[in-house]
Amino acid sequence: VVNRIKNSDDFGLTIKKGKTANSKCFTVHFVKNNLSYTRVGISASTKLGNAVIRSRVKRQMREMCDSLIDYNNNSLDIVIVIRSPFLENSFSDNKSLLSDLLNVQVGINK
């Protein structure tokens, strides 16, 4: 819970001030923070589906982030915006897309 962005001001600041990396399923905004750890925020629009679907997708994203990101190695704020093609892919496909995006564009990996 420490590694989550929950405050909407932090979401807005990360999206406005940060750099952006895109793939067909995700948009990742990231910016350096003044903390000794990385925080991740997940945004799932109502365009994805109803509350049940959005909650399931966010749980999957948290699981992917926990396995891909070393929270204590970097000091970044990361906001991941999920796009609708996410729903068409399997969990492992989405995880590899996110891994590629984080490794190549953001420069973090576990």
Beta strands, then each sheet from edge to edge (+ up, - down):
strand 1: 19-22
strand 2: 26-32
strand 3: 39-44
strand 4: 76-82
sheet 1: 1+ 2- 4+ 3+
end
